[in-house]
Amino acid sequence: MPTGSILVADDDAAIRTVLNQALSRAGYEVRSCGNASTLWRWVSHGDGDLVITDVVMPDENVFDLLPRIKKARPELPVIVMSAQNTFMTAVRASERGAYEYLPKPFDLKELIAIVGRALSDPKRNAQPAPKLEESDATIPLVGRSPAMQEIYRVLARLMQTDLTVMITGESGTGKELVARALHDYGKRRGGPFVPINMAAIPRDLIEAELFGHEKGAFTGANSRNPGRFEQAEGGTLFLDEIGDMPMEAQTRLLRVLQQGEYTTVGGRTPIKTDVRIIAASNKDLRVLIQQGLFREDLFFRLNVVPLRLPPLRERAEDVPDLARHFFNLVAREGLPHKQLDNAALERLKRYRWPGNVRELENLVRRLAALYPQEVIGASIIDAELSQPAASTGTDAPAEENLSGSVERYLARYLSGFGDGLPPPGLYHRILREVETPLVSAALAATRGNQIKAAELLGVNRNTLRKKIRDLDIQVLRGSR
């Protein structure tokens, strides 16, 4: 049976009652209060083995009290609760030395488990991180949905570590924003943040970009150039679209992660490096491993802390907050300030957002720039979402992939039913639509050779024959 004395502080009597009952049933001795001054008196007298407290108290914000608690009793674990549920709340809790942050409402079983871990952990003299100033304009991540709350909690735990992080998520979900937040609010904030996008650099130049090169290392290398590792020394190196890194560069990167040193292209002297690595990908690296395009040992080196960013359609309740945030940003840039009426917000929440947060930001900028109305209604939103944004002719064409194409098709298809839904059987209809051109393309690529086509598709030859029959695909044989 667990033992320990727990101090609970919350100005809501109902919440105190629920916590008292749950913790007592779990075997703990509980004392509760509704203000920060009583909590401080108990802590300063040496009472309690653990504290559970809300942030906003009637007499004092607990974030102002936490440093005093940690100074007086550095070994005392403090669990912070909050209904504010923002990224900065989680970060502040970590900065002030809280053991854990829990957004309200939370699961009582999870709380009991956290209490058990906190009381069984070896006592440690955790020192709070330096205080960071914040303004609404600089909050890096926006959203109060359950999906984002979990992201905030993980980020808060990572701020004072140098652990390697692998961020995955669809294009436009904000992977670089998360990487920058880890840097800007972490222990390496005083060093540089250096991003590099593997997909944007010619494959034969990636090694030179990453590790630098010596004069004469290759044709055109007229002088020594520092690489991104050297530029990021003491800070954070963000490797975006890591799945596009060629095998040779993967091997060199693995050596850096294993040995903590590298050599420049054309160089011989190893160079020690002190850089935190954050990687990101919108591709499934496990699939690339199976295809022989990504090293499995490098994946495990990078995937120390996996962090999946949810697509916007999985956190539709964040759309109003994000839209307001972007309208405020564009207003600070000089565009007219706009608002969305309730019907417009509901329309945005029902949209599938194949381009994710980036698509929403672009829509907000378009609304602010092109429409004279101060309040944007649902009819304008419907008009904007029913057609692609006009091209200026200056942007490079966006890279399209099969997943993106299907997502856009489904978004248009589902939006055509308004508040209703299409007939049942969508899953099998979509699979059939994709399967037919896939099998046809494989047969075309192999000139009708079913053995080679089956091998290309990774299916049994008999399975392929059945698919050809069921899908009524005409096989044309030819020679190469």
C-alpha positions as CSV (number, residue, x, y, z in Angstrom):
1,M,0.0,0.0,0.0
2,P,1.5,3.4,-1.0
3,T,2.3,5.8,1.8
4,G,3.1,9.5,1.8
5,S,1.7,12.9,2.8
6,I,0.4,15.0,-0.1
7,L,-0.5,18.7,0.0
8,V,-3.2,19.7,-2.5
9,A,-3.9,23.4,-3.4
10,D,-6.7,24.5,-5.6
11,D,-9.2,27.3,-5.1
12,D,-12.0,25.1,-6.6
13,A,-13.5,23.2,-3.6
14,A,-15.0,20.5,-5.9
15,I,-11.6,19.7,-7.4
16,R,-10.1,19.5,-4.0
17,T,-12.8,17.1,-2.9
18,V,-12.3,14.8,-5.9
19,L,-8.5,14.8,-5.4
20,N,-8.8,14.2,-1.7
21,Q,-11.0,11.2,-2.3
22,A,-8.9,9.7,-5.1
23,L,-5.6,10.1,-3.2
24,S,-7.1,8.8,0.0
25,R,-8.4,5.7,-1.7
26,A,-4.9,5.2,-3.1
27,G,-3.5,5.1,0.5
28,Y,-2.1,8.6,0.8
29,E,-2.6,11.1,3.6
30,V,-4.0,14.3,2.1
31,R,-4.2,17.9,3.3
32,S,-5.8,20.5,1.1
33,C,-6.2,24.3,0.9
34,G,-7.6,26.9,-1.4
35,N,-4.7,29.5,-1.5
36,A,-1.0,29.8,-2.0
37,S,-0.2,31.4,1.4
38,T,-1.5,28.3,3.3
39,L,0.4,26.0,0.9
40,W,3.6,28.0,1.5
41,R,3.2,27.9,5.2
42,W,2.8,24.1,5.2
43,V,5.8,23.6,2.8
44,S,8.1,26.0,4.8
45,H,7.3,24.1,8.0
46,G,8.5,20.9,6.4
47,D,5.0,19.4,5.9
48,G,4.2,17.0,3.0
49,D,6.1,14.6,0.8
50,L,4.6,15.9,-2.5
51,V,2.6,19.0,-3.7
52,I,-0.3,19.0,-6.2
53,T,-1.3,22.6,-7.0
54,D,-3.2,24.7,-9.5
55,V,-1.4,27.6,-11.2
56,V,-3.8,30.4,-10.7
57,M,-4.6,30.9,-7.0
58,P,-6.6,33.8,-5.5
59,D,-3.6,35.3,-3.6
60,E,-0.6,34.4,-5.8
61,N,0.4,32.7,-9.0
62,V,2.1,29.4,-8.2
63,F,4.8,30.1,-10.8
64,D,5.9,32.9,-8.6
65,L,5.8,30.6,-5.5
66,L,7.6,27.6,-7.1
67,P,11.1,29.1,-7.0
68,R,10.7,29.7,-3.3
69,I,9.5,26.1,-2.7
70,K,12.4,24.7,-4.7
71,K,14.9,26.9,-2.8
72,A,13.5,25.9,0.6
73,R,13.0,22.2,-0.2
74,P,14.7,21.3,-3.5
75,E,13.8,17.6,-3.1
76,L,10.1,18.2,-2.8
77,P,8.3,17.1,-6.0
78,V,5.6,19.5,-7.2
79,I,2.9,18.5,-9.7
80,V,1.3,21.6,-11.4
81,M,-2.3,21.6,-12.7
82,S,-3.7,24.2,-15.1
83,A,-6.8,24.9,-17.1
84,Q,-4.8,27.4,-19.2
85,N,-3.5,24.5,-21.3
86,T,-0.9,26.5,-23.4
87,F,2.6,25.6,-24.6
88,M,4.0,28.4,-22.4
89,T,2.2,27.0,-19.3
90,A,4.0,23.7,-19.8
91,V,7.3,25.4,-20.4
92,R,7.0,27.7,-17.3
93,A,6.2,24.7,-15.2
94,S,9.4,23.0,-16.4
95,E,11.4,26.2,-15.9
96,R,10.3,26.7,-12.4
97,G,11.3,23.1,-11.5
98,A,7.9,21.3,-11.4
99,Y,8.1,17.5,-11.4
100,E,5.1,17.2,-13.9
101,Y,2.6,19.4,-15.6
102,L,-1.0,18.2,-16.0
103,P,-3.6,20.1,-18.2
104,K,-7.1,20.1,-16.8
105,P,-9.2,18.1,-17.1
106,F,-6.9,15.1,-16.5
107,D,-7.3,11.4,-15.8
108,L,-7.2,10.5,-12.1
109,K,-5.5,7.2,-12.8
110,E,-2.8,9.0,-14.6
111,L,-2.4,11.4,-11.7
112,I,-2.1,8.5,-9.2
113,A,0.5,6.9,-11.3
114,I,2.5,10.2,-11.5
115,V,2.3,10.6,-7.7
116,G,3.6,7.1,-7.3
117,R,6.6,7.7,-9.6
118,A,7.4,11.0,-8.0
119,L,7.4,9.6,-4.5
120,S,9.5,6.6,-5.5
121,D,12.1,8.6,-7.5
122,P,15.5,9.2,-5.8
123,K,15.4,12.6,-4.3
124,R,17.2,15.1,-6.5
125,N,18.1,18.7,-6.1
126,A,16.5,19.9,-9.3
127,Q,17.3,23.6,-10.0
128,P,14.8,25.6,-12.0
129,A,15.9,27.0,-15.4
130,P,16.4,30.7,-15.8
131,K,13.1,32.6,-16.2
132,L,12.1,33.4,-19.8
133,E,10.0,36.4,-20.7
134,E,7.0,35.9,-22.9
135,S,4.7,38.0,-25.0
136,D,1.6,36.8,-26.9
137,A,3.4,37.7,-30.1
138,T,6.2,35.2,-29.6
139,I,4.3,32.1,-28.5
140,P,5.7,29.5,-30.9
141,L,2.9,26.9,-30.7
142,V,-0.8,27.5,-30.6
143,G,-3.6,25.1,-29.6
144,R,-5.4,23.7,-26.5
145,S,-6.6,20.3,-28.0
146,P,-5.7,17.1,-26.1
147,A,-3.4,16.2,-29.0
148,M,-1.4,19.4,-28.5
149,Q,-1.4,19.1,-24.7
150,E,0.5,15.8,-24.9
151,I,3.0,17.5,-27.3
152,Y,3.5,20.4,-24.8
153,R,4.1,18.0,-21.9
154,V,6.8,16.1,-23.9
155,L,8.5,19.3,-25.0
156,A,8.5,20.6,-21.4
157,R,10.3,17.5,-20.3
158,L,12.9,17.8,-23.1
159,M,13.8,21.5,-22.6
160,Q,16.6,20.9,-20.1
161,T,18.0,17.9,-22.0
162,D,20.2,17.3,-25.0
163,L,18.4,14.2,-26.1
164,T,18.1,13.7,-29.9
165,V,14.5,14.1,-31.1
166,M,12.8,12.7,-34.2
167,I,9.8,14.8,-35.3
168,T,7.4,13.2,-37.7
169,G,4.3,14.6,-39.3
170,E,2.7,15.6,-42.6
171,S,4.0,18.7,-44.5
172,G,2.7,21.9,-42.9
173,T,2.2,20.6,-39.4
174,G,4.9,22.8,-37.9
175,K,7.9,20.5,-37.5
176,E,10.5,23.3,-37.7
177,L,8.4,25.4,-35.3
178,V,8.7,22.6,-32.7
179,A,12.4,22.2,-33.3
180,R,12.9,26.0,-32.8
181,A,10.8,25.9,-29.6
182,L,13.0,23.1,-28.3
183,H,16.0,25.3,-29.0
184,D,14.7,28.7,-28.0
185,Y,13.3,27.5,-24.6
186,G,16.0,24.8,-23.9
187,K,19.4,24.8,-22.4
188,R,21.1,25.6,-25.7
189,R,19.2,28.8,-26.3
190,G,22.4,30.8,-26.2
191,G,23.8,29.0,-29.1
192,P,22.9,29.0,-32.8
193,F,19.9,27.2,-34.3
194,V,20.9,26.0,-37.8
195,P,18.3,24.3,-40.0
196,I,19.1,22.4,-43.2
197,N,16.6,20.8,-45.5
198,M,17.9,17.7,-47.1
199,A,15.3,17.8,-49.9
200,A,16.5,21.3,-51.0
201,I,20.2,20.5,-51.5
202,P,21.6,18.5,-54.5
203,R,22.5,15.1,-53.2
204,D,26.1,15.3,-54.2
205,L,26.6,18.5,-52.1
206,I,24.9,17.3,-48.9
207,E,28.1,16.0,-47.3
208,A,29.9,19.3,-48.0
209,E,27.0,21.3,-46.7
210,L,26.8,19.3,-43.5
211,F,30.5,18.8,-42.7
212,G,32.2,21.6,-44.7
213,H,35.0,21.1,-47.2
214,E,38.6,22.0,-47.6
215,K,40.1,24.0,-50.5
216,G,40.5,21.8,-53.5
217,A,38.3,19.0,-52.1
218,F,36.4,18.9,-55.4
219,T,36.0,20.9,-58.6
220,G,34.9,24.4,-57.6
221,A,36.1,24.2,-54.0
222,N,38.3,27.3,-54.2
223,S,38.4,27.9,-50.5
224,R,37.7,26.2,-47.2
225,N,34.0,26.4,-46.2
226,P,32.6,25.6,-42.8
227,G,29.7,23.1,-42.7
228,R,26.4,23.3,-40.8
229,F,27.9,21.2,-37.9
230,E,30.6,23.9,-37.5
231,Q,28.0,26.7,-37.7
232,A,25.8,25.0,-35.1
233,E,28.6,24.4,-32.6
234,G,27.2,24.8,-29.1
235,G,23.6,25.0,-30.4
236,T,21.1,22.9,-32.3
237,L,21.3,21.4,-35.8
238,F,17.9,20.8,-37.3
239,L,18.0,18.1,-40.1
240,D,14.7,18.5,-42.0
241,E,13.4,15.9,-44.4
242,I,16.1,13.5,-43.1
243,G,14.5,10.7,-45.3
244,D,16.0,12.5,-48.4
245,M,19.6,12.2,-47.1
246,P,21.7,10.0,-49.4
247,M,23.3,6.8,-48.0
248,E,26.9,8.1,-48.0
249,A,25.9,11.1,-45.9
250,Q,23.9,8.8,-43.6
251,T,27.0,6.8,-42.9
252,R,29.0,10.0,-42.0
253,L,26.2,11.3,-39.8
254,L,26.0,8.0,-38.0
255,R,29.7,8.2,-37.3
256,V,29.2,11.7,-35.8
257,L,26.4,10.5,-33.5
258,Q,28.5,7.5,-32.4
259,Q,31.9,9.3,-31.9
260,G,31.1,12.9,-31.4
261,E,33.5,14.0,-34.2
262,Y,33.6,14.4,-38.0
263,T,36.0,15.3,-40.8
264,T,35.4,17.8,-43.5
265,V,35.2,16.7,-47.1
266,G,38.8,16.6,-48.2
267,G,40.1,16.9,-44.6
268,R,41.9,14.4,-42.5
269,T,41.9,15.8,-39.0
270,P,38.8,14.8,-36.9
271,I,36.9,17.8,-35.4
272,K,35.1,17.4,-32.1
273,T,31.5,18.6,-32.1
274,D,29.1,19.7,-29.5
275,V,25.7,20.0,-31.2
276,R,22.2,18.8,-30.4
277,I,20.5,17.0,-33.3
278,I,16.8,17.4,-34.0
279,A,15.6,15.5,-37.1
280,A,12.3,15.6,-38.9
281,S,10.6,13.8,-41.7
282,N,7.2,13.7,-43.4
283,K,8.0,10.2,-44.7
284,D,7.7,6.9,-42.8
285,L,11.4,6.1,-42.2
286,R,10.6,2.5,-41.4
287,V,9.2,2.0,-44.9
288,L,12.4,3.6,-46.3
289,I,14.5,1.2,-44.2
290,Q,12.6,-1.8,-45.7
291,Q,13.2,-0.3,-49.2
292,G,17.0,0.0,-48.4
293,L,16.9,3.8,-48.6
294,F,17.6,4.5,-44.9
295,R,20.0,3.0,-42.5
296,E,18.3,1.2,-39.6
297,D,21.1,1.9,-37.2
298,L,20.9,5.6,-38.0
299,F,17.2,5.6,-37.4
300,F,17.6,4.2,-33.9
301,R,20.3,6.8,-33.2
302,L,18.0,9.6,-34.2
303,N,14.8,8.2,-32.8
304,V,15.8,8.6,-29.2
305,V,12.6,10.6,-28.5
306,P,10.0,10.2,-31.2
307,L,7.5,13.1,-31.5
308,R,4.5,12.8,-33.9
309,L,2.8,16.1,-34.8
310,P,-0.9,15.5,-35.4
311,P,-2.3,16.8,-38.7
312,L,-4.7,19.8,-38.3
313,R,-7.8,17.6,-39.1
314,E,-7.0,15.6,-35.9
315,R,-7.2,18.8,-33.8
316,A,-10.0,20.7,-35.4
317,E,-10.8,22.4,-32.1
318,D,-7.6,24.4,-32.4
319,V,-8.6,26.0,-35.7
320,P,-10.3,29.1,-34.1
321,D,-7.3,29.8,-31.9
322,L,-4.9,29.3,-34.8
323,A,-6.9,31.6,-37.1
324,R,-7.0,34.4,-34.5
325,H,-3.3,34.0,-33.9
326,F,-2.6,34.3,-37.6
327,F,-4.9,37.3,-38.0
328,N,-3.0,39.0,-35.1
329,L,0.3,38.2,-36.8
330,V,-0.7,39.7,-40.2
331,A,-2.2,42.7,-38.5
332,R,1.2,43.4,-36.9
333,E,2.7,43.1,-40.4
334,G,0.5,45.9,-41.6
335,L,-2.5,44.1,-43.1
336,P,-6.0,45.0,-42.0
337,H,-7.2,43.1,-38.9
338,K,-10.1,40.7,-39.6
339,Q,-12.4,38.5,-37.6
340,L,-14.4,35.3,-38.4
341,D,-18.0,34.9,-37.5
342,N,-19.2,31.7,-35.8
343,A,-20.5,30.2,-39.1
344,A,-17.1,30.8,-40.7
345,L,-15.3,29.2,-37.8
346,E,-17.5,26.1,-38.0
347,R,-16.9,25.8,-41.7
348,L,-13.1,26.0,-41.1
349,K,-13.4,23.3,-38.4
350,R,-15.1,20.9,-40.8
351,Y,-12.6,21.3,-43.5
352,R,-10.0,18.6,-43.9
353,W,-6.9,20.8,-44.2
354,P,-4.7,18.7,-46.5
355,G,-2.0,21.5,-46.2
356,N,-2.4,21.5,-42.4
357,V,-1.4,24.6,-40.4
358,R,0.5,26.1,-43.3
359,E,-2.6,26.0,-45.4
360,L,-4.6,27.8,-42.7
361,E,-2.0,30.5,-42.3
362,N,-2.0,31.1,-46.1
363,L,-5.8,31.3,-46.1
364,V,-5.7,33.9,-43.3
365,R,-3.2,36.0,-45.2
366,R,-5.4,35.8,-48.3
367,L,-8.5,36.8,-46.4
368,A,-6.7,39.8,-44.7
369,A,-5.3,41.0,-48.0
370,L,-8.1,40.5,-50.5
371,Y,-11.4,41.1,-48.7
372,P,-12.6,44.6,-47.4
373,Q,-15.0,43.1,-44.8
374,E,-13.9,43.4,-41.2
375,V,-15.9,40.3,-40.3
376,I,-15.5,37.3,-42.6
377,G,-18.5,35.1,-43.1
378,A,-19.1,31.5,-44.1
379,S,-19.9,32.4,-47.8
380,I,-16.4,33.8,-48.2
381,I,-14.8,30.8,-46.6
382,D,-16.8,28.4,-48.8
383,A,-15.7,30.3,-51.9
384,E,-12.1,30.2,-50.8
385,L,-12.1,26.5,-49.8
386,S,-13.9,25.4,-53.0
387,Q,-11.1,26.4,-55.3
388,P,-7.3,26.4,-55.1
389,A,-5.5,29.6,-54.3
390,A,-4.5,31.6,-57.3
391,S,-0.9,31.2,-58.4
392,T,1.3,34.3,-58.7
393,G,3.5,32.6,-61.2
394,T,6.6,33.3,-59.1
395,D,6.4,30.4,-56.6
396,A,8.1,27.1,-57.4
397,P,5.6,24.3,-57.9
398,A,5.0,22.4,-54.6
399,E,6.3,18.9,-54.5
400,E,3.4,16.5,-54.8
401,N,3.2,13.0,-53.6
402,L,0.6,10.2,-53.7
403,S,-0.5,10.8,-50.1
404,G,-1.0,14.5,-50.7
405,S,-3.0,13.9,-53.9
406,V,-5.3,11.5,-52.3
407,E,-5.7,13.8,-49.3
408,R,-6.7,16.7,-51.6
409,Y,-9.1,14.5,-53.6
410,L,-10.8,13.3,-50.4
411,A,-11.1,16.8,-49.0
412,R,-12.9,18.0,-52.2
413,Y,-15.0,14.9,-52.3
414,L,-16.1,15.1,-48.6
415,S,-16.7,18.8,-48.7
416,G,-19.2,18.2,-51.6
417,F,-21.6,16.6,-49.1
418,G,-21.7,19.6,-46.9
419,D,-22.9,18.6,-43.4
420,G,-23.8,15.1,-44.7
421,L,-21.6,12.0,-45.5
422,P,-21.1,10.0,-48.6
423,P,-22.7,6.5,-49.1
424,P,-21.1,3.7,-47.0
425,G,-18.2,1.7,-48.5
426,L,-15.8,4.6,-49.0
427,Y,-12.8,2.6,-47.9
428,H,-13.2,-0.1,-50.5
429,R,-14.1,2.4,-53.2
430,I,-11.0,4.4,-52.7
431,L,-8.8,1.3,-52.5
432,R,-10.2,0.1,-55.8
433,E,-9.6,3.5,-57.4
434,V,-5.9,3.4,-56.3
435,E,-5.4,-0.3,-56.9
436,T,-6.3,-0.2,-60.6
437,P,-3.8,2.4,-61.7
438,L,-1.1,0.9,-59.4
439,V,-1.4,-2.6,-61.0
440,S,-1.7,-1.1,-64.5
441,A,1.4,1.0,-64.0
442,A,3.4,-2.0,-62.7
443,L,2.3,-4.1,-65.7
444,A,3.1,-1.2,-68.1
445,A,6.6,-0.7,-66.5
446,T,7.4,-4.5,-67.0
447,R,5.8,-4.7,-70.5
448,G,3.2,-7.1,-69.3
449,N,5.6,-9.5,-67.6
450,Q,3.5,-10.7,-64.6
451,I,6.5,-12.3,-62.8
452,K,8.4,-9.0,-62.8
453,A,5.3,-7.0,-62.1
454,A,4.5,-9.2,-59.0
455,E,8.1,-8.7,-57.8
456,L,7.9,-5.0,-58.4
457,L,4.6,-4.8,-56.4
458,G,5.9,-7.1,-53.7
459,V,2.9,-9.5,-54.1
460,N,2.6,-13.2,-54.9
461,R,2.2,-13.9,-58.7
462,N,-1.2,-15.7,-58.0
463,T,-2.4,-12.6,-56.1
464,L,-1.5,-10.4,-59.0
465,R,-3.3,-12.7,-61.5
466,K,-6.4,-12.5,-59.3
467,K,-6.2,-8.7,-59.1
468,I,-5.9,-8.5,-62.9
469,R,-9.1,-10.7,-63.2
470,D,-11.0,-8.9,-60.5
471,L,-10.1,-5.4,-61.7
472,D,-10.6,-6.3,-65.3
473,I,-7.2,-5.0,-66.3
474,Q,-6.1,-5.6,-69.9
475,V,-2.5,-6.9,-70.1
476,L,-0.5,-5.8,-73.1
477,R,2.7,-7.6,-73.6
478,G,5.7,-6.1,-75.4
479,S,9.4,-6.1,-75.4
480,R,11.9,-3.6,-74.2
